[in-house]
């Protein structure tokens, strides 16, 4: 029987089925030329060499040991709850496996949170958010479930740093921003309640002041979907004024598992959620049974503070999405170039080429758009930030969170289809990517909630006017001849967008909200196109490489051009013609693209 199996293996696996790559063969940073480009585009020049070294180390870790640990955690090593000790006392201890703990120590130790608040020793300055998000993009390619706790720790640190007292910063921010595996704290943000869900104003958890202890409250209630439930410290919304309905009566509190007097706080874990994906993060139903909480900032501003942290979490959600999209493309490309069917590798068939280029297109253009949005968010951290920057960020963040969440789901589906039946088998990473991606359309606001937030910032801050000005200024700066057709397209589409907004604002609330997602789609299409064309102009100007103009053309056709006769008689098959240059990130000369596009390559 063993001889028969050996014979079958030799005949079937030798040429037809891709052999798994060893971790030592992979580095998610080194194998991503677009990430190298974005690093140089968005990080200060003084950080480039240091960042390349750090991200190269992380790229090897996430492709190797972190990925192996993620697979184990997902299938065999999920977090578990030890509810009671041997005396029957409720200890609500959440236990994670040793490999997961090592991932936690490595990634926090690399400064994913710390360097936002502490100087990088080699550089003598803090990192911008874009650097932390480059790290998150790599981590999410292997373990988006762990990137959720990172997100929550970042959010907790943000809230304490911005609005906490000096005592709170000393007590908790120091731990949240530590790189020492023996002294760092993880954080969490607990909002969701059973009766409220996205309607945070319906929350019922109450906070009662403790007599004689200013700023100290007893919190009583339930948090129904509390992720990173075992975190040392959580930021929690609770109703501080029952006379004020909705979000106006909510205060923000810092709730540690262990109080400053070293006694355990009155927090109970009822159960861990049995989730579809992101199994690394323990999500739980939490009972606050008179838990001691410490007021953060002004009592009437709790929801306002948390909304700021929510913007940060939504960026992280977009980062997780593009990370999953990148991994889906990476796996599909490798499989397609190795898998042989009907006598040749399947990546030589036009239908497979179309699927692979579609994966690449969504991944690369959305990644560029996300980091362009992050550049706006980074500006908000400086003293020179303007009201326009704030309005723009509050519009772009939900737009990109919405789009990338949807694309992550679609990308993982496509990657599975390229793998065929093997893509549906749990020994491959593709099922885990598919399951992990599903939550990205739900976390930090569903598409409907995001659309309502977009409407709110348009009505309150006229963010759409800032958006329109940004795009008009951007296209006015495009000088290369290759960019001009897209400048004209954006001008035309902006006029349509402005007309549609004016029309919708006169309609009934039902009609307006019904059309909101269509409006959001138009806006994010325009923004993303402007980003990829800006990248294309930059790259062709500096390097003579017109490759990104091919992506711009494919994106414009996909999102803006209604093709006559369904495109069947008119498609030039750009993806097939330039397949190798696109997926291998090879240069396309300006002259070659000029011949294809019939545009003279002059400036």
C-alpha positions in Angstrom: 0.0 0.0 0.0 2.8 2.4 0.8 4.5 1.7 -2.5 1.2 2.5 -4.3 0.9 5.7 -2.3 4.5 6.7 -3.2 3.8 6.0 -6.8 0.7 8.1 -6.8 2.5 10.9 -5.0 5.3 11.0 -7.5 3.0 11.1 -10.4 0.6 13.8 -9.0 2.6 16.1 -6.8 5.8 16.4 -8.8 4.6 19.0 -11.3 0.9 19.6 -10.8 0.4 20.6 -7.2 2.4 23.5 -5.6 4.6 22.4 -2.7 4.2 24.5 0.4 6.9 27.2 0.9 8.9 26.9 4.0 8.8 29.9 6.4 12.5 30.6 5.7 11.7 31.2 2.1 9.2 34.0 2.8 9.3 37.6 3.9 6.1 39.5 3.5 8.0 42.9 3.5 10.7 42.0 1.1 8.2 40.4 -1.3 6.0 43.5 -1.4 7.5 46.2 -3.7 4.4 48.4 -3.3 5.0 48.5 0.5 8.5 49.7 -0.1 7.1 52.4 -2.4 4.5 53.5 0.1 7.1 53.6 2.9 9.2 56.1 1.0 6.1 58.1 0.0 4.7 58.5 3.5 7.5 58.2 6.1 10.0 61.0 6.7 13.2 60.4 4.8 15.1 60.2 8.1 13.1 57.0 9.0 13.5 55.1 5.7 16.6 53.0 6.4 15.6 52.2 10.0 12.0 51.4 9.0 13.2 49.1 6.2 15.3 47.1 8.7 12.6 46.8 11.3 9.9 45.9 8.8 12.1 43.4 7.1 12.5 41.6 10.5 8.8 41.8 11.1 8.1 40.6 7.5 10.1 37.4 8.2 8.4 36.9 11.6 4.8 37.2 10.2 5.6 34.9 7.3 7.2 32.4 9.5 6.6 31.8 13.3 3.7 34.2 13.7 1.9 32.6 10.8 2.5 29.1 12.3 1.2 30.2 15.7 -1.8 31.8 14.1 -2.8 28.6 12.4 -2.4 26.7 15.7 -4.4 29.3 17.6 -7.2 29.2 15.0 -7.6 25.4 14.9 -6.4 24.1 18.2 -5.3 26.8 20.6 -8.3 29.1 20.9 -8.6 31.2 24.1 -10.5 29.5 26.9 -12.2 30.6 30.0 -11.3 29.2 33.5 -14.4 30.4 35.3 -13.9 29.0 38.8 -10.9 28.0 40.9 -10.8 24.8 42.9 -12.7 26.5 45.8 -15.6 27.4 43.5 -14.7 31.1 43.5 -15.3 33.0 40.3 -11.9 34.0 38.9 -12.9 34.6 35.3 -9.4 33.9 34.0 -8.9 33.9 30.2 -6.1 31.6 29.1 -4.3 32.0 25.8 -1.7 29.5 24.4 2.0 30.1 24.7 2.6 30.7 21.0 0.0 33.5 21.0 1.7 35.0 24.1 5.0 35.0 22.2 3.4 36.8 19.3 2.0 39.4 21.7 5.4 39.9 23.2 7.2 40.2 19.9 4.9 42.6 18.2 4.4 44.9 21.2 8.1 44.6 21.8 8.7 45.9 18.3 7.0 49.2 19.2 3.7 48.9 17.4 2.1 51.0 20.2 5.1 52.2 22.1 6.8 54.2 19.4 3.7 56.4 19.0 4.4 57.7 22.5 8.1 57.1 23.2 11.2 58.0 21.2 12.7 55.4 19.0 16.2 55.0 20.5 18.0 54.9 17.2 16.2 58.0 15.8 15.6 60.1 18.9 12.0 60.8 17.9 8.5 59.2 17.9 7.0 57.4 15.0 4.0 58.7 13.0 0.9 56.5 13.0 1.8 55.5 9.4 4.7 53.5 10.7 2.6 51.6 13.2 0.1 50.9 10.5 2.8 49.6 8.2 3.5 47.1 11.0 -0.2 46.3 11.3 -0.5 45.7 7.6 2.2 43.0 7.9 0.8 41.5 11.1 -2.7 41.3 9.6 -1.4 39.1 6.7 -0.9 36.3 9.2 -2.9 37.1 12.4 -5.7 39.7 12.0 -7.2 38.2 15.2 -4.2 39.5 17.2 -4.3 42.9 15.4 -7.6 43.4 17.1 -6.1 43.5 20.6 -3.4 45.8 19.2 -6.1 48.1 17.9 -7.8 48.1 21.3 -4.6 48.8 23.1 -3.9 51.7 20.8 -7.4 53.1 21.4 -7.1 52.8 25.2 -3.7 54.5 25.1 -5.0 57.3 22.9 -7.9 58.0 25.3 -5.7 58.0 28.4 -3.1 60.1 26.7 -5.6 62.7 25.4 -8.0 62.9 28.3 -6.7 61.0 31.3 -5.4 62.6 34.5 -1.6 62.6 35.2 -2.2 59.9 37.8 -4.0 57.7 35.2 -1.2 58.2 32.7 1.4 57.2 35.3 -0.6 54.2 36.4 -1.8 52.9 33.1 -0.4 54.7 30.0 3.1 53.7 31.0 2.2 50.0 30.8 0.1 50.3 27.6 3.1 51.9 25.9 5.8 49.6 27.2 7.9 47.3 25.0 9.0 45.2 27.9 7.2 41.8 27.8 7.2 41.7 31.6 5.7 45.1 32.2 3.4 46.0 29.3 -0.4 46.1 29.6 -3.0 45.2 26.9 -6.0 47.5 26.6 -9.6 47.2 25.5 -12.6 49.3 24.7 -16.0 48.0 25.8 -19.1 49.6 24.3 -21.5 47.0 22.9 -24.5 46.0 25.0 -27.2 43.4 24.2 -30.1 45.8 23.8 -28.1 48.5 22.0 -25.6 47.1 19.5 -24.7 50.0 17.2 -27.2 52.1 19.1 -24.7 53.1 21.9 -27.2 55.6 23.3 -29.4 52.7 24.4 -26.7 51.4 26.8 -27.9 50.6 30.3 -24.7 50.1 32.3 -24.7 52.7 35.1 -22.0 54.4 37.0 -22.6 55.6 40.5 -20.1 57.9 42.3 -18.3 56.5 45.4 -18.7 58.8 48.3 -15.6 60.5 49.5 -13.6 59.4 46.4 -13.8 62.0 43.6 -13.6 60.5 40.2 -14.2 57.0 41.4 -17.4 55.2 40.4 -19.1 51.8 40.7 -20.1 50.4 37.3 -23.0 47.9 37.1 -24.2 46.3 33.9 -23.3 44.0 31.0 -21.0 44.4 28.0 -22.2 41.8 25.5 -19.4 41.7 22.9 -16.2 42.7 24.7 -13.1 41.9 22.7 -9.7 41.4 24.2 -11.7 40.5 27.3 -8.6 39.6 29.4 -6.9 42.9 28.8 -5.4 44.5 32.0 -7.3 47.7 31.5 -10.5 48.6 29.6 -12.1 51.9 28.7 -15.8 51.6 29.3 -18.9 53.7 28.5 -21.4 53.8 31.3 -24.5 56.0 32.1 -23.4 58.7 34.5 -26.6 60.7 34.2 -29.8 58.8 33.9 -31.8 62.0 33.3 -30.0 62.5 30.0 -31.1 60.1 27.3 -29.0 58.7 24.5 -25.2 59.2 24.3 -25.4 62.6 26.2 -25.6 60.8 29.5 -22.6 58.5 29.0 -19.3 59.0 30.7 -16.0 57.2 30.0 -14.3 55.2 32.6 -11.0 53.4 33.0 -11.7 49.9 34.5 -8.7 47.7 35.4 -8.9 44.0 36.2 -6.6 44.6 39.2 -7.2 47.8 41.2 -4.4 50.0 42.5 -4.7 48.3 45.9 -3.9 45.0 44.1 -7.4 43.6 44.8 -9.2 42.0 41.9 -11.9 44.2 40.4 -15.6 43.1 40.3 -15.5 41.9 36.7 -16.9 38.6 35.7 -16.7 36.8 32.3 -20.0 35.0 31.7 -18.7 33.2 28.6 -16.4 33.5 25.6 -18.0 34.0 22.2 -17.8 31.1 19.7 -17.0 33.1 16.6 -16.7 32.4 12.9 -13.2 33.8 12.7 -10.5 36.0 14.3 -10.3 33.3 17.0 -7.1 34.6 18.5 -8.9 37.5 20.2 -11.0 36.4 23.2 -14.4 38.1 22.9 -16.7 37.7 25.9 -19.8 38.7 27.7 -18.7 40.7 30.6 -20.6 41.5 33.8 -19.6 44.6 35.7 -20.8 43.9 39.2 -20.0 47.1 41.0 -16.6 47.3 39.2 -14.5 50.2 40.2 -14.0 52.6 37.4 -12.1 55.9 37.2 -13.6 58.8 35.3 -11.7 59.9 32.2 -12.0 63.6 31.3 -15.3 65.5 31.6 -18.3 63.4 32.6 -20.5 64.7 29.8 -18.0 64.0 27.1 -17.7 60.2 27.3 -19.2 59.4 24.0 -17.3 62.2 22.3 -14.1 60.8 23.5 -14.9 57.2 22.5 -15.9 58.4 19.0 -12.4 59.8 18.6 -11.0 56.4 19.5 -13.5 54.8 17.2 -11.9 56.7 14.3 -8.5 55.1 15.2 -10.1 51.7 15.4 -11.7 52.1 12.0 -8.3 52.9 10.5 -7.0 49.7 12.1 -10.0 47.8 10.6 -9.0 49.1 7.1 -5.4 48.1 7.8 -6.6 44.5 8.7 -8.6 44.5 5.5 -5.8 45.4 3.1 -3.5 43.0 5.0 -5.9 40.1 4.3 -6.3 41.3 0.7 -2.5 41.3 0.2 -2.2 37.8 1.7 -5.1 36.5 -0.5 -3.3 37.8 -3.6 0.1 36.5 -2.4 -1.3 33.0 -1.9 -3.4 33.0 -5.1 -0.4 34.2 -7.2 1.9 31.5 -5.9 -0.6 28.7 -6.3 -1.6 29.8 -9.8 2.0 29.9 -11.1 2.7 26.5 -9.7 -0.5 24.6 -10.3 -0.6 22.9 -13.7 -3.9 21.9 -15.4 -4.4 20.8 -19.0 -0.7 20.9 -19.7 0.4 24.3 -18.4 0.4 26.5 -15.3 -3.1 27.9 -14.7 -1.7 31.5 -14.5 -1.3 31.3 -18.3 -5.0 31.1 -18.8 -6.7 34.4 -19.5 -9.6 33.8 -17.1 -7.2 33.1 -14.2 -5.1 36.2 -15.3 -8.2 38.3 -15.0 -8.9 37.0 -11.5 -5.3 37.5 -10.3 -5.1 41.1 -11.7 -8.5 41.9 -10.2 -7.1 40.8 -6.8 -3.9 42.8 -7.3 -5.9 45.9 -8.5 -8.2 46.0 -5.5 -5.3 45.4 -3.1 -2.8 47.9 -4.5 -5.1 50.8 -5.1 -6.9 50.4 -1.8 -3.7 50.1 0.1 -2.5 53.4 -1.4 -5.8 55.1 -0.6 -5.7 53.9 3.0 -2.2 55.2 3.6 -3.1 58.5 1.8 -5.9 58.8 4.3 -3.5 57.9 7.2 -1.4 60.9 6.1 -4.4 63.1 6.9 -4.8 61.4 10.2 -1.1 61.9 11.0 -1.5 65.6 10.4 -4.2 65.7 13.0 -1.6 64.7 15.6 0.3 68.0 15.1 -0.4 71.4 16.4 -0.8 72.7 12.8 -3.9 70.5 12.1 -6.8 72.5 10.6 -10.5 72.1 11.0 -10.5 71.0 7.3 -8.1 68.2 8.1 -10.4 67.1 10.9 -13.5 67.2 8.7 -11.7 65.4 5.9 -10.4 62.6 8.2 -13.9 62.1 9.7 -15.2 61.6 6.1 -12.3 59.5 4.7 -12.0 57.1 7.6 -15.5 55.6 7.4 -15.3 55.7 3.6 -12.2 53.6 3.5 -13.3 51.3 6.3 -16.5 50.6 4.4 -14.8 49.9 1.1 -11.9 47.8 2.3 -14.0 45.6 4.5 -16.2 44.7 1.5 -13.1 44.1 -0.7 -11.4 41.9 1.9 -14.4 39.5 1.8 -14.5 39.4 -2.0 -10.7 39.0 -2.2 -10.6 35.9 0.0 -13.5 34.4 -1.9 -11.5 34.9 -5.2 -8.4 33.4 -3.7 -10.3 30.3 -2.7 -11.7 29.9 -6.2 -8.2 30.2 -7.7 -7.1 27.4 -5.4 -10.1 25.3 -6.4 -10.9 22.5 -3.9 -7.6 22.9 -2.1 -8.6 26.5 -1.2 -11.5 25.1 0.8 -9.3 22.8 2.9 -8.2 24.0 6.3 -4.6 23.0 5.8 -4.4 26.0 3.5 -4.5 29.5 4.8 -7.4 30.6 2.5 -10.3 29.3 4.7 -8.9 31.2 7.7 -8.5 34.4 5.6 -12.1 34.0 4.5 -13.4 33.5 8.0 -11.3 36.3 9.5 -12.4 38.8 6.8 -16.1 38.5 7.5 -16.0 40.5 10.7 -14.3 43.4 9.0 -17.6 44.5 7.6 -19.1 44.4 11.1 -16.4 45.6 13.6 -16.4 49.3 14.3 -19.6 49.9 12.4 -21.5 48.1 9.6 -21.9 49.6 6.2 -25.2 51.2 7.2 -23.8 52.8 10.3 -20.8 54.0 8.4 -23.0 55.6 5.8 -25.0 57.4 8.5 -21.7 58.7 10.0 -20.7 60.0 6.6 -24.0 61.8 6.3 -23.6 63.3 9.8 -20.1 64.7 9.1 -21.4 66.1 5.8 -24.3 67.9 7.4 -22.4 69.1 10.5 -19.0 70.0 9.0 -19.6 70.2 5.3 -16.9 67.6 4.8 -18.0 66.9 1.3 -17.0 70.5 0.3 -13.5 69.9 1.8 -13.4 66.6 -0.1 -14.3 68.3 -3.4 -11.7 71.0 -2.8 -9.1 68.3 -2.1 -9.7 66.5 -5.3 -9.8 69.7 -7.4 -6.5 70.8 -5.9 -5.1 67.3 -6.5 -5.9 67.1 -10.1 -4.8 70.6 -10.7 -1.3 69.4 -9.6 -1.2 66.6 -12.1 1.3 67.7 -14.8 2.1 64.6 -16.8 0.2 64.0 -20.0 -0.7 60.5 -18.9 -2.7 62.0 -16.0 -4.8 64.4 -18.0 -7.5 61.9 -19.1 -8.1 61.1 -15.4 -8.1 64.8 -14.4 -10.9 65.3 -16.9 -12.8 62.2 -15.6 -12.5 63.4 -12.0 -13.8 66.9 -12.9 -16.8 65.4 -14.7 -17.5 63.0 -11.8 -17.1 65.7 -9.2 -19.8 67.7 -10.9 -22.1 64.7 -10.8 -21.3 64.1 -7.2 -22.0 67.7 -6.2 -25.3 67.6 -8.2 -26.3 64.3 -6.4 -25.5 65.7 -3.0 -27.5 68.8 -3.6 -30.4 66.7 -4.8 -30.3 64.2 -1.9 -30.2 67.0 0.8 -33.6 68.1 -0.4 -35.2 64.6 -0.2 -37.0 62.9 2.6 -35.0 61.2 5.2 -36.0 57.7 4.0 -35.0 58.4 0.4 -31.7 60.1 1.5 -30.6 57.2 3.7 -31.6 54.7 1.1 -29.2 56.3 -1.4 -26.4 56.9 1.1 -24.3 53.9 0.3 -24.5 54.7 -3.4 -23.2 58.2 -2.6 -20.4 56.7 -0.4 -19.4 54.4 -3.2 -19.1 57.3 -5.7 -17.0 59.3 -3.2 -14.6 56.4 -2.4 -14.3 55.6 -6.1 -13.2 59.1 -6.8 -10.8 59.3 -3.9 -9.2 56.0 -4.7 -8.8 56.9 -8.3 -7.1 60.2 -7.4 -4.7 58.3 -5.1 -3.6 55.7 -7.7 -3.1 58.4 -10.4 -1.1 60.5 -8.0 1.1 57.5 -7.3 1.4 56.8 -11.0 2.5 60.4 -11.8 5.0 60.3 -9.0 6.5 57.0 -10.1 6.7 57.8 -13.8 8.2 61.2 -13.0 10.9 59.9 -10.6 11.6 56.5 -12.1 10.2 56.5 -15.7 7.9 53.6 -14.6 4.3 53.8 -15.9 3.1 50.6 -14.3 0.7 52.3 -12.0 -1.0 54.0 -14.9 -2.1 50.6 -16.0 -3.8 50.1 -12.6 -5.4 53.5 -12.9 -6.8 52.6 -16.3 -8.2 49.3 -15.0 -9.7 51.0 -12.0 -11.3 53.7 -14.1 -12.8 51.1 -16.4 -14.1 49.0 -13.5 -15.7 51.9 -11.6 -16.5 54.7 -14.0 -16.9 53.5 -17.6 -20.1 51.8 -18.7 -18.8 49.5 -21.4 -20.6 49.3 -24.7 -22.0 45.8 -25.4 -20.9 44.7 -21.9 -17.2 45.2 -23.0 -17.2 42.0 -24.9 -16.3 43.6 -28.2 -14.2 46.5 -27.0 -11.9 45.3 -24.2 -8.2 45.7 -24.9 -7.3 43.0 -22.4 -4.8 45.2 -20.6 -4.6 42.8 -17.7 -3.5 40.0 -20.0 -1.1 42.1 -22.0 0.7 43.5 -19.0 0.1 40.6 -16.6 3.7 39.8 -15.8 4.7 43.5 -15.3 1.7 44.0 -13.0 2.0 40.9 -10.7 5.8 40.9 -10.7 6.0 44.7 -10.1 8.2 45.1 -13.2 8.7 48.5 -14.7 6.7 49.6 -17.7 8.4 52.3 -19.7 6.7 55.6 -20.5 7.2 54.9 -24.2 5.5 51.5 -23.9 2.5 52.9 -22.1 2.3 55.8 -24.5 2.0 53.4 -27.5 -0.7 51.5 -25.6 -2.7 54.6 -24.5 -2.0 56.8 -27.5 -0.8 59.6 -25.2 2.4 61.5 -26.0 4.6 61.1 -22.8 5.5 64.8 -22.4 5.2 67.0 -19.3 
